[in-house]
Amino acid sequence: MISILSQIFIIMACAYVAGLLGGLLGLGGAVILTPLLTIFIGLPIQYAAGISLLSAVGTSITSGYRYLKLKIPDIRIFLFIAPADATGAIIGSSLFYELMKTKYSWILYIFFSIIMYIAAFFTVKQAPKREMEPLSDRLNKNKGFSIRGKYFDPSLHLYVNYYVDKKRLFESLGVMLFGGLMSGLLGIGGGPITMFALYGILGLPIKVASATSNLIVGVTATTCGSIYWQFGYIHPFLLAVSIIGIIAGALHASSLLPKTKGSTIKIVLLSVFSYLAFRMLLSGLRRGNIIIISQDIEYILSFIILILTAIIMFLLRDRISE
């Protein structure tokens, strides 16, 4: 009985952390919850991924509802690019059985790692004060203007204007298709790639990108999770426990996001990117028998990279734009 209760507590604690970070960073939480369930309760990766994907729907609904009340997400962009993400998720989940059985499946992990390092690079390279540039100046410089919006930022005590030009909007569709594909193949929810598309390519303010990503991740996670359910990779009881924890974390995140500085969100996002990139790199090398390490060591080393990156980024905080 004690063992069962302790496992329930561990699952809820892991789900809470995933919901908190997922809701704050626009990642949904699957990418965080999957390794936590694998490390702390020894759940096989396919079951951890299935539970995490459906739990991420709870993050999307909970935090997304509050963000919508605050008018932070951009619904127009959500409606335009979410179908591409969902299409990629269907394809990726359908290919899950076939590709994961091949001896070349490890290449996917290394490829995804490279993409994450590229995403982190472009996130760092975002122009300083990009969010604060007057909207009228932007419109004069960009003939391909397509979408403009604004939101109130309590941490800055002012309205922030932004725009998205037509060319970048269509460029993001390919990235979103890829994000959905990797979500289905690897069970990560697609949040990191979605955030890269919204912030790195479309140039949305970090808070708008996070809030919009939370809505998109819900669509992707529902698509992938339903297919994982057909594969038999969902444990209903563990899923129910996980959803309780992840909703609690998402509620906390939804109250933190409006008040949190954009630079802080960016630091944590980059730290998660570094963790994910390093973890996928190690996983690919391990699956390809290039290095011999256990999966637990893989996750532990990745978390060490996460902590080191966070420390370095906080030390360089003054150089990071809002």
N, C-alpha and C positions, 0 to 999 in steps of 0.2 A: 504493500500500500504506500509506504514511504517513498519507494522507488518511483511509483507511478505519479505521485503528487509532486515529487522533485522534478520529474521530466516535464510535467505540465507547467510548472513554474518556469523552468528553463526555456521551454518553447514560447511561453507568453513574454518572457523577458527579451528573448531574441527578436520576437515579432514586434515588440514595442520599439526597440532600437531601429529595426528596419522601417517601421512606419514613421518614426520621427525623422530619420535621415531621408527616407524616400519622399515624404511629404514636403520637407524643407527644400530638397534639392531637385525635385521633379523627376526622381528616379523610380517612383512607384514602390520600391522596397524589395522586389524579387532578387535583384542583383546582390543585395546585402543579406537577405534572409537565407538564401540557398546555402552559402558557405557556413553560416552560423549553425544551421540545423545539421549540416554534415559533420561539423567539428564537435559540437557539444552533445549531441544525442546519437551520433553515428548513423544518421539516416542516409540510405543510399541516394546518390546524386539525382537519379531520375525522379524519386519520390519527393526529395527536397525541392527540386525545381518545380514539380507539379503543384505542390502545396503553396510554394512561394508565389507562383504566377497567379493563382486564384486569390490568394491573400492580398496581393497587390491591388486587386479590384477594390478591396475595402479601403485602401489608402486613397485611391483615385476618387471614390465616391465621397469619403469623409472630408478630405482636405479640399477636393474640388468644389464641393458645395459651399464651403466657407469662402473660398477664393472668388467664386462667382458672385456671392453676396457683396464682396468688397470690390467687384468689377476689375479684378486684376488680369485674368486670362483674356486672350484675344480669341474670341469665338470664331471669327472669320478665318483665321489661320488654322485653327483646330479643325474646322469643317473641310478646309481645302487639302490638308496634308494627312489627316488621320486615315483616310481610305488607303493611301499608299502603304502606310505602316501595317494596317490590318491585312492587306494583300500579301505583303512580305511574310507576315506571321503565319498565314495559312500555308504558304509554300514551304516555309522553314519547318513548321510542325509536321507537315505531311512527309517531308524528306528525312525527318528525325530518325526513323527506324533504319532506313537504308544507309544513310551516310555515316551514322554512328557505328555501323558494323564494319565498315571498310577500314583497311589498314592505313588509309590516308586521312582519316578524320582529324588527326592531330594538327594538320596544316590549317584547319579552320581556326583553331585556337590561337595559333601564332599570327595568322592574318588579322584576327580580331584585335590582338594585342597591338599590332602595328597601327591599326585604325585608332585605337584608344590613345596611343602616344601622339598621333597626329592631331586628334581632337583636343588633347591637353595643350599642345603647342599653340593651336589657333585660339584657344580660350585665353591663354596667357597673353597672346599678341593683340588682343582686342584693344583698340585705341583708347587712351585715357580720356575720361569725361565724355565718352561716346553718348551716354544717356542724357547728358546735360546740354548738348549742342542745340541751339534754337531750331525749332521745327521749320521756320520760314527760311532759314539759311539752307537747310537740307533740300527743301523743295526747289530752291533756285538752282542747286547744283545737280539735281537728279531729275532728268526728263521722264524716266521710267517709273515714276511714283505710282504705287498701286494701293497700298494700305497705310493708313496713319491712325494713331490712337494715342491715348494718354491714360495715366492712372495716378492716384494720389499715393505718395510714399510717406508714411508717418515718420520713418527714421530720418528723412530729409526735410520734412515739413513743407513739401511743395508738390505740385503736379509735374510729372515727368512726361514729356512728349517723345514719341518715337514714330518711325515710318519703316516700311518694308517695300523695296522696289520690286517690280514685276520679274526681272531676271532672276534675282536671288530666290524668289518664291518658287519658281519652277525648278531651279537647281536643287532645292531642298527635297523635292519629291524623290529623286534617286537615292538620296541619303536615307530618307525615311523608309523606302522600300528595302534597303539593305539592313536598316535597323530592325525592321520586323522579321526579316529573314534570319538574322542572327538570334533574335529573341526566340523564335521557334526552334532553332537548332540547338541552342545552348541553355534555354530556359532562364534568361536573364531579364525578361520584361521589356527590353528595348529602350529603357529610360536614358542610359548614357548617350546613345546615338541620337535620340530625340533631343536631348539637351544640346548636343553639339550642333544639330540642324537649326534649332531655334535661336541659340545664342551665338554660335560661331559663324553660321552662314547667313541667317536672316538678320542677325544683329539686334534682336529684341533685348530690352533691359533684362537683367538677370532674374528679377522677380517675376516679370511677365513670362519669361521663358520657363521658369520653374512651375508657375501656376498652370500654364497652358500644357506643359509636358505631363503634369499629373492627370489631366483629362485624357490626353492621348494614350498614356500608359494603361489606363483603364480599358480602353478599346483593345489594345494589343494583348494585354494579359487575359482578357475574357476570351479572345480568339484562340490564343495558344492553350490556355488552361482547359477549355472545353475539349480540345483535341487530345491533350494529355489525359483528360478524364477517360476518353474512349480507349486510350492505351492501357488504362488500369493503374495509372501512376498517382492517383489521388486517394489519400487515407481520410475519410470523412471526419473522424474524431480529431485527428491531429490538425486538420484544416479548420475545424470549428474553434479549437483552442488558439490557433495561430491568428485567426481573424479577430478574436477579442483583443489580443495584444497589439496587433497592427493598427486597429481602429483607434485604440487609446493613444498610440504614438502619433498617428496622423492628426488627431484632434489637437494634440500638443503642438505639432508642427504648424498647423493652420493658424494658431494664435501667435507663433513666433515669427513667421515669415514677414508680415507687414512691418514689424518693429525691428527686424534684423538688418544690419547694414549690408548693402550689396557686396562689399568687399569680403565680408565674413562668409557669405554664401559661396562666393567664388573660391575662397580658400578651401572650404570643406569639399566643394565639388571637384577641385583639382586633386585633392588628397584621395578622394574616392576613385577618380580616373586613374591615378597612379597605382592604387591598389589593384584595380580591375585589370589594367594593362599588364602589370607584373604577374598577377595570378594566372591570367590566361597564357602568358608566355611560358611560365613554369609548367602549367598543365599540358600545353602542347608539347614541350620538350619531354615531359614525363611519359605522355601517351605515345610519343614517337620513339621511346626508349633511348633518347639522346642523353638524358640524365636519369639517375636512379634515386628517387626520393619518394617518401610516402605522401599520400594526399594531405594528411594532417600537417606535415612539415611544410608542404606547399602553401597551405592557408596561413600558417603561423608566420612564415617568411613574408607573405603578402601583407599581413597586418602590421608587421614591423615597418615595411615600406610605407604603409598608410600613415603610421604615427610619425615617422621621420619626415615625410613630406609635409604633414600638417605643421610640425614644429618649424621647419624651414620657411614655409609660407607665412606663418604668423610673425616670424622674425623680419620678413620682408614686406609686412603688411602695408607700410607707408607707400610702397611702390605699386601697389595693386589698385586699379581703378574701381570705382563703385559700379 
